[in-house]
Each structure stands twice: as C-alpha cells, then as structure tokens.
Amino acid sequence: MEQEVYRHIPYDIEVEQALLGAILVDNRAMEAVSATLKAEHFYDPLHQRLYQAMATSMERGGMIITPLTLHAALKADPGLAEVGGHAYLAGLADAAPAVPNVRDLAKILYDLALRRTLIRVGEDIVNTAYEAPLDKPPQAQIEDAEKALYRVSENARYGEGPIEFAESMQRAVAMAEKAQLRGGKISGVTSGFIEVDRLLGGLQPSDLLIIAGRPGMGKTAFAVNAGFNAAFAYAQDVATGASDPRGAPVLFFSLEMAAQQISARVLSERAEIEMWQIRSGKFSEEQWSKFVLTMQELSSVPFYIDDTGGISIAQIAARARRMKREKNIGVIMIDYLQLVTPSRQAENRVQEITEITKGLKTLAKELNVPVVALSQLSRGVDARDDKRPVLSDLRESGSIEQDADVVMFVYREEYYLATRQPDPSSPDFAKWQEKLERATGKAEILVEKHRHGATRSIELVFESRYTRFSNMAETADG
C-alpha cells in the first residue's frame, strides 16, 4: 500500500521574519516594498498585523519604526504577547540579514501568496464541479472559473514600480532606433496601409485602438485586412530570416461572424475571387486552382480566429494571455466591442462599456501589444446631411473615447450616395451621378483621436467584390 502524500500550503515564515526584521533595522526597506507588498501577502496572521502597523506608521507622517514603537502600537495584541512581545520584535531585528535584498524577499512572499490564492480558486472549482448545483451548469462554472482567474491576475500584478527617467528615456530611444532600422517609417506593427502606418507609426504596443463605423461602411473588412496584413508580413519576414519582423501573429476575436466567414473574406481578397462565388462554389477550373493554391500559400500565416459568441472580457483576457504565451501574438482584435459580455452586471450599459474598454486597455498594457476593438456608431449619423462621423457619434461614447489611444472611423460616401438616387428625370440626377462616380471605389479612414500625434483623413481604395481595402496607387508608388 502506497503511503499517502500530504501537500502543504505554500508559505515561508523565515522569509516573512527576515523582511519584517529588515524593515525594523532600516525603515527605507518599507518604502522599497510597500507599493507592491500588502499585509494579506503574509501567511502568519501576526505578521500581517505587524506589517499593517508598520505601513500605517509610515502613512501617518513617517514615524520611525523600531521594536519599541511597534510594540507600543500593538501592545494590546494577544498574538504578539503570546510570542514574547517586545522580545520577539527585537529578535526579528537582531536576526535580520546583514545585506537584505528586500525586493527579492517581497517577491518571494508575493509569489507564495499568489500560489495560495490559486489553490483556493482551484478548490472552489473542484468543489463546485463535485456538487453540480442545478443553477450552475458546467458552462457557467467555466465562466466563473475564468472570472476568478482574471480577478487574481488583475489584483495580483507584481509591477516594477517607478523607474528612473534615464531608463524610460532609453526605452524611448530604443523605439526610435527600431523605426530607424525599418527605414524611418514605423516602430509598431504594420497594418499594411502605408498612410495609416505613417500617421500612427504602426500599431503601437500597449495602445487601445478603436475602429468605428455605421453598418455597411466596411469596418470588419478593414480590421480583417489590417490584421491579416500584419500576420502575413510577419510570416514573410520570418521566412526570409529578417531579424526584426514588421508584422506579428494576430489573435482575432470574431463575436459576430463565424471563423469560416472571416477566412472566406481573406481568401476572396487574396485570390481575387468574389464572395458570392465562394459561397455558391461556382468556380471556373482556373479559379478553383487559384483558390486552392492561395489557401496553401496562406496556411502558415499566424492569424488565429476565436469565434466564440457572447465572450466575456475575462475570457478574452484569459485566452489572450494563453495565446501570448503559446504563440507570441503581437496584435489582438475584437469584432466588436458592444458584443463583449462584461464580467459583472452594471447599473447601465455605459458602465458596462466602461468596464470593457478599461479591461481592454489594461490588457494592452499588460501584454504590451496593440488591442484593436471595433465599435458601432449611433444612428444619429444617418439623420445628418453630413454623414462623416465624429467622436460624439460613438455609442456609449464617453468611456470609449476616454480610454482609447486612437479612434478612427471608416467612411464610404459611395454607400450613402447609392441609397439616395434621385429620379433620372430630375435636374439633380446628373450632379448625383457625377458625385457617385467620384466616390465609387473610395473609402476614407478618419483618424479623429490620436493620443501620440496628429489626426487627419486617409483615403483608401475599397473593392466591394473582394471586401478589400488597399492603398491608393499614388501612395503605394511613393
């Protein structure tokens, strides 16, 4: 019979004592760890109270923390009296490491506390699965588990804290050097659209970018084109051995369209076969050969599609972290923002959207990748004579506009002109026809907010047959 193995809760009393002793010897140690280490990160309840008392003393005007002052603050604490009171505190100071690296000690305690939290979450998952409550089917249990892990991640980031200005300048110089090595064009991930990349410097790490537009404008097509351009550029550069790929692997959350529909759009664009032909299967033999060859050529492109409907912000974060770890994704896209489920119910829709946009911005900073989210616009645009959208047209616009680093609108005048054809006998018909001819096949990307630079309108070509946006010929040539 095998001997049963007992596992112990992860903690280290000696490290807790060493850190407390280091603070008693040199109060500056408290300043070094207080931003990240909290009382609840200690396992021993007495040590939690001692650390909290130290933190309170520092907050109340920097009173010197010594065994004597700490004992005075906690003289009524029965736990401290039980271990020896002042003598225990003096012993902590006497036993403190000669040259303690308090940040390392704090990191050890932090990691141990995080492991204990994960154990509690795991126990809750196991117990709920065993109990199988009627009001919580397995799918709901999975979502609760993801939310719990998301909260652990949100509340338990061990940040690096403030950095010296010299270090932050070095990071800025490194970003400029990266752009210089790419021919002075972009430092971020390419979108494949030359003028968009020039204006934004590429899709920048830690940025939240919003692409908005009314139905029919082509915002999904634009996002799919940009995302696939980035993934395709990455695959090309890796294949040729480039040391600094322009693109990046892309994770595309499609909450509205199925993965095969997104793939069909990409194949239509790249093979130049119209969508209706792909849907109906009406190919010529030559087209079919081109279709199959294109599929083979694109099969290695790192473009990952998650088409889970009604996905929550917690699930997006969890899956993005996993894909960052496993596939090193460099861009995250969400189509679209209003279909994301908040992690918890709020009083109104504006608050729910606020939680989602803040969650996406936090995710962008945490993974250090650009997060691109599509957004609907209010119907007020259609009621105006001038259909060009502005920031106030964003649905639940307050939080979206505030949290976003970049807001761009997709606008196609051709779409609106085509729906307002006057009577052919009308004197306005010739004028309308002339305007429609000028607008046909053209689209504008209106960059209305850019936290790091200028805003302007960028003109692109739009081919509705292939749901494809592309650079203007003169731009591409130049």
C-alpha positions in Angstrom: 0.0 0.0 0.0 1.5 3.3 -1.1 2.0 5.9 1.6 -0.4 8.9 1.1 1.5 12.1 0.3 0.4 15.2 2.1 0.9 18.6 0.4 1.4 21.7 2.5 0.1 25.2 1.9 3.0 27.3 0.4 4.4 29.8 2.8 7.8 30.7 4.4 7.7 32.0 7.9 11.5 32.7 7.9 11.3 34.9 4.8 8.4 36.8 6.5 10.5 37.3 9.6 13.6 38.3 7.6 11.6 41.0 5.7 10.0 42.4 8.9 13.4 42.4 10.6 14.9 44.3 7.7 12.2 47.0 7.9 12.8 47.3 11.7 16.6 47.8 11.1 16.2 50.2 8.1 12.8 51.8 7.5 13.7 52.6 3.9 13.1 48.9 3.2 9.4 49.6 3.8 9.5 52.3 1.0 11.0 49.8 -1.3 8.3 47.2 -1.0 5.1 49.0 0.2 3.9 49.7 -3.4 3.6 46.0 -4.2 3.5 44.0 -1.0 0.3 44.2 1.1 -0.4 42.8 4.6 -2.5 40.0 3.1 0.5 38.6 1.3 1.9 37.4 4.6 0.7 33.9 5.8 1.1 34.3 9.5 -1.8 36.5 10.9 0.6 38.1 13.5 3.0 39.1 10.7 0.1 40.5 8.7 -0.8 42.8 11.7 2.8 43.8 12.2 3.3 44.7 8.6 0.0 46.6 8.5 1.0 48.5 11.7 4.3 49.4 10.0 2.6 50.6 6.9 0.1 52.7 9.0 3.0 54.3 10.9 4.7 55.3 7.6 1.5 56.8 6.2 0.9 58.9 9.3 3.9 61.1 8.9 6.9 58.9 8.7 7.2 57.9 12.4 10.3 55.8 12.9 9.6 52.1 13.1 11.5 50.3 15.8 10.8 47.3 18.0 9.9 49.7 20.8 7.5 51.9 18.7 5.9 48.9 17.1 5.4 47.2 20.4 3.7 50.3 21.7 1.4 50.4 18.7 0.4 46.7 19.2 0.7 46.3 23.0 -2.9 45.1 23.2 -2.4 42.4 20.5 -2.7 39.0 22.3 -0.9 37.2 19.4 2.2 39.4 19.9 2.1 39.0 23.7 1.9 35.2 23.2 5.2 35.1 21.3 7.1 37.4 23.7 6.0 40.9 22.8 9.0 43.3 22.6 11.5 40.5 22.8 10.1 38.9 19.7 10.3 42.1 17.8 13.9 42.7 19.0 14.7 39.2 17.9 13.4 39.9 14.4 15.7 43.0 14.1 18.7 41.1 15.5 18.2 38.2 13.1 17.7 40.4 10.0 20.0 39.6 7.1 23.2 41.7 7.1 22.6 42.9 3.5 19.0 42.1 2.7 17.6 42.3 -0.8 14.2 43.3 0.4 12.7 43.4 -3.2 13.7 39.7 -3.6 12.2 38.8 -0.2 9.0 40.7 -1.1 8.8 38.9 -4.5 9.1 35.5 -2.7 6.2 36.4 -0.4 4.2 37.8 -3.2 4.6 34.6 -5.3 3.7 32.4 -2.3 0.6 34.4 -1.6 -0.4 34.1 -5.3 0.0 30.4 -5.2 -2.2 30.2 -2.1 -4.9 32.2 -3.9 -4.7 29.9 -6.9 -5.1 26.9 -4.6 -8.3 28.5 -3.1 -9.6 29.2 -6.6 -8.8 25.6 -7.7 -10.5 24.2 -4.6 -13.7 26.2 -5.4 -13.7 24.9 -8.9 -13.3 21.3 -7.8 -15.9 21.6 -5.1 -18.5 23.2 -7.3 -17.9 20.6 -10.0 -18.5 17.8 -7.5 -21.6 19.5 -6.0 -23.1 20.1 -9.5 -25.7 22.7 -8.4 -28.7 22.9 -10.7 -28.4 26.7 -11.1 -24.8 26.4 -12.3 -24.3 24.1 -15.3 -20.7 23.3 -16.4 -20.6 26.2 -18.9 -21.4 28.7 -16.1 -18.8 27.1 -13.9 -16.2 27.5 -16.6 -17.1 31.2 -16.9 -17.0 31.7 -13.2 -13.5 30.0 -13.1 -12.3 32.3 -15.8 -13.6 35.3 -14.0 -11.9 34.2 -10.8 -8.6 33.7 -12.5 -9.0 37.1 -14.2 -9.6 38.8 -10.8 -6.4 37.0 -9.5 -4.5 38.4 -12.4 -6.0 41.9 -12.1 -5.4 42.1 -8.3 -2.0 40.4 -8.2 0.3 42.0 -10.7 3.7 42.4 -9.3 4.5 45.7 -11.1 8.1 47.0 -11.4 7.1 50.3 -9.7 8.5 53.7 -10.7 11.5 53.6 -13.0 14.2 56.3 -13.3 13.8 58.8 -16.1 17.1 57.7 -17.6 15.6 54.2 -18.0 12.4 55.5 -19.5 14.4 57.6 -22.0 16.4 54.5 -23.0 13.2 52.8 -23.8 12.1 55.7 -26.0 15.4 55.8 -27.8 15.1 52.0 -28.4 11.7 52.6 -30.0 13.1 55.3 -32.2 16.0 53.1 -33.2 13.6 50.4 -34.2 11.8 52.8 -36.5 15.1 54.0 -37.9 16.2 50.4 -38.7 12.9 50.0 -40.7 13.9 52.9 -42.9 12.5 55.6 -40.7 8.9 54.6 -41.2 7.3 52.7 -38.3 8.2 51.4 -34.9 5.0 49.4 -34.3 3.3 46.5 -36.1 2.4 47.2 -39.8 -1.2 47.4 -40.8 -0.3 47.1 -44.5 -1.9 50.6 -45.1 1.0 52.9 -45.8 -0.6 56.2 -44.8 -2.1 54.7 -41.7 1.3 53.3 -40.6 3.0 56.7 -41.3 0.5 58.6 -39.2 0.4 56.1 -36.3 4.0 54.7 -36.6 2.3 51.3 -37.0 0.0 49.7 -34.4 1.8 50.6 -31.2 2.3 48.2 -28.2 0.0 48.9 -25.2 -2.3 51.1 -27.3 -6.1 50.6 -27.5 -7.3 51.5 -31.0 -11.0 51.9 -31.8 -12.2 51.3 -35.4 -15.8 52.6 -35.7 -18.4 52.9 -38.4 -22.0 52.5 -39.3 -23.2 49.2 -40.8 -22.2 48.8 -44.4 -19.1 51.0 -44.1 -16.7 48.0 -44.0 -15.2 48.3 -40.6 -14.9 44.5 -40.2 -13.3 44.2 -43.7 -10.8 46.9 -42.8 -9.9 45.2 -39.5 -9.6 41.8 -41.1 -7.4 43.3 -43.9 -5.2 45.1 -41.4 -4.9 42.1 -39.1 -4.1 39.7 -41.9 -1.6 42.1 -43.4 0.2 42.2 -40.1 0.3 38.4 -39.8 1.2 37.9 -43.5 4.1 40.4 -43.2 5.3 38.5 -40.1 5.3 35.2 -41.9 7.1 36.7 -44.9 9.9 38.2 -42.7 10.3 35.1 -40.7 10.6 33.0 -43.8 13.3 35.4 -45.2 15.2 35.5 -41.8 14.5 39.1 -41.0 15.8 40.0 -37.5 13.0 42.5 -36.9 9.7 41.4 -38.5 7.4 44.3 -39.5 4.3 42.3 -38.6 3.2 40.0 -35.8 1.0 37.0 -35.1 -2.6 38.2 -34.7 -5.5 36.9 -32.4 -8.9 37.9 -33.9 -12.0 37.6 -31.7 -15.0 37.5 -34.0 -18.1 37.8 -31.9 -20.5 38.3 -34.9 -19.1 36.2 -37.8 -18.0 32.6 -37.8 -14.3 31.7 -38.4 -15.0 30.3 -41.8 -16.7 33.5 -42.9 -13.6 35.5 -41.9 -11.4 33.0 -43.7 -13.6 33.3 -46.8 -13.1 37.0 -46.8 -9.4 36.6 -46.6 -9.4 34.1 -49.4 -11.6 36.3 -51.5 -9.3 39.3 -51.1 -6.1 37.3 -51.7 -7.3 35.1 -54.5 -9.5 37.9 -56.1 -12.5 35.6 -56.3 -15.8 37.2 -55.4 -17.5 36.2 -52.2 -20.7 35.0 -53.9 -18.6 32.5 -55.9 -17.0 31.2 -52.7 -20.4 30.9 -51.0 -22.0 29.2 -54.1 -19.0 27.2 -55.2 -19.3 28.5 -58.8 -15.7 28.5 -59.9 -14.1 28.1 -63.2 -11.3 25.4 -63.3 -8.7 28.2 -63.4 -10.3 30.0 -60.4 -10.5 26.8 -58.4 -6.8 26.1 -59.0 -6.0 29.7 -57.9 -8.3 29.3 -54.9 -6.6 26.1 -53.7 -3.1 27.5 -54.4 -3.9 30.6 -52.4 -5.2 28.5 -49.5 -2.0 26.5 -49.5 0.2 29.7 -49.6 -1.7 31.3 -46.6 -1.9 28.2 -44.4 1.2 29.1 -42.4 0.2 32.7 -41.7 -0.2 33.2 -37.9 -3.7 34.6 -37.9 -5.8 33.0 -35.2 -9.6 33.4 -35.1 -11.7 32.9 -31.9 -15.4 33.0 -33.0 -16.9 32.3 -29.5 -20.2 34.3 -29.3 -21.0 36.4 -26.2 -17.5 36.0 -24.9 -16.7 38.0 -21.7 -13.9 40.4 -21.1 -12.5 37.9 -18.6 -12.5 35.2 -21.2 -10.8 37.4 -23.8 -8.1 38.3 -21.3 -7.5 34.7 -20.3 -7.3 33.4 -23.9 -5.1 36.4 -25.0 -2.7 35.6 -22.2 -2.5 32.0 -23.2 -2.0 32.8 -26.9 0.7 35.4 -26.0 2.5 32.7 -24.0 2.0 29.9 -26.7 2.0 31.8 -30.0 3.6 35.1 -29.0 0.7 37.1 -30.5 1.6 40.7 -31.2 -1.9 42.1 -32.0 -5.3 41.5 -30.5 -8.5 42.4 -32.4 -12.1 42.3 -31.2 -15.2 42.5 -33.5 -17.0 44.1 -32.0 -16.9 45.9 -28.6 -20.7 46.1 -27.9 -21.0 42.3 -28.2 -18.5 41.6 -25.4 -20.1 40.5 -22.2 -19.0 42.4 -19.1 -17.6 40.4 -16.2 -20.2 41.6 -13.9 -23.6 43.3 -14.3 -23.6 47.1 -14.0 -26.4 49.6 -13.4 -26.4 50.7 -17.1 -24.9 50.0 -20.5 -22.5 52.9 -20.3 -20.9 51.5 -17.1 -20.7 48.0 -18.8 -18.9 49.5 -21.8 -16.6 51.4 -19.5 -15.6 48.2 -17.8 -15.0 46.5 -21.1 -12.9 49.4 -22.6 -10.8 49.7 -19.4 -10.3 46.0 -19.4 -9.1 46.1 -23.0 -6.7 49.0 -22.2 -5.4 47.1 -19.2 -4.9 44.0 -21.3 -3.0 46.1 -24.0 -0.6 47.4 -21.3 -0.2 44.0 -19.5 0.7 42.1 -22.7 2.4 45.1 -24.3 0.5 44.6 -27.6 -1.9 46.8 -29.5 -5.5 45.9 -28.9 -7.9 46.9 -31.8 -11.6 47.0 -31.0 -14.4 47.6 -33.4 -17.3 49.7 -32.3 -20.8 50.6 -33.6 -21.9 54.2 -34.1 -25.2 55.7 -33.1 -28.0 56.1 -35.7 -27.7 59.9 -35.4 -25.1 59.8 -38.2 -27.7 58.7 -40.7 -30.1 61.6 -39.7 -27.5 64.3 -40.6 -26.8 65.7 -44.0 -23.1 65.3 -43.4 -22.6 61.6 -42.8 -19.0 61.9 -41.8 -18.8 60.6 -38.2 -17.4 62.5 -35.3 -16.3 61.3 -31.8 -19.6 62.1 -30.2 -21.2 59.5 -32.6 -19.6 56.6 -30.7 -22.3 54.6 -29.0 -21.8 54.9 -25.2 -19.0 57.3 -26.4 -17.7 58.7 -23.1 -15.7 55.7 -21.9 -14.6 54.6 -25.4 -13.3 58.0 -26.4 -11.6 58.5 -23.0 -9.8 55.1 -22.8 -8.8 54.8 -26.5 -5.4 56.0 -27.7 -6.5 56.1 -31.3 -10.1 56.4 -32.7 -10.6 56.0 -36.4 -13.8 55.9 -38.4 -14.4 54.0 -41.6 -16.5 56.2 -44.0 -17.6 55.5 -47.6 -19.6 58.2 -49.3 -20.4 55.8 -52.1 -22.6 53.8 -49.7 -24.8 56.7 -48.8 -25.0 58.1 -52.4 -26.1 54.7 -53.7 -29.1 54.7 -51.4 -30.2 58.3 -52.3 -30.5 58.1 -56.1 -32.8 60.9 -57.4 -35.3 60.3 -60.2 -33.5 60.1 -63.6 -35.7 62.9 -64.9 -34.7 65.1 -62.0 -32.2 68.0 -62.6 -30.2 66.7 -59.7 -29.6 63.3 -61.3 -26.6 64.4 -63.4 -25.0 66.0 -60.3 -25.7 62.9 -58.2 -24.2 60.7 -60.9 -21.0 62.7 -61.1 -20.6 62.6 -57.3 -21.2 58.8 -57.3 -18.6 58.3 -60.0 -16.0 60.3 -57.9 -16.8 58.3 -54.8 -17.1 54.8 -56.3 -14.3 52.5 -55.0 -13.0 55.0 -52.5 -13.1 55.0 -48.7 -11.8 57.3 -46.0 -10.2 56.4 -42.7 -10.9 59.4 -40.5 -8.4 59.4 -37.6 -10.3 61.6 -35.1 -8.2 60.9 -32.0 -4.5 60.2 -31.8 -3.0 60.5 -28.3 0.5 60.4 -29.7 0.3 62.6 -32.8 -1.8 64.3 -35.5 -5.2 63.5 -36.8 -6.3 63.5 -40.4 -8.3 61.7 -43.1 -6.6 59.0 -45.1 -8.0 57.9 -48.5 -8.0 54.2 -49.5 -9.4 52.1 -52.3 -12.3 49.8 -51.5 -13.2 46.9 -53.7 -16.6 45.6 -52.5 -16.3 42.5 -54.8 -13.4 41.2 -52.6 -14.3 43.1 -49.4 -10.7 44.6 -49.8 -9.2 47.9 -48.7 -5.9 48.8 -50.3 -3.5 51.7 -50.7 -4.2 54.4 -53.2 -1.9 53.9 -56.3 0.0 57.1 -55.9 0.6 56.4 -52.2 1.8 52.9 -52.9 4.1 54.1 -55.6 5.5 56.9 -53.5 
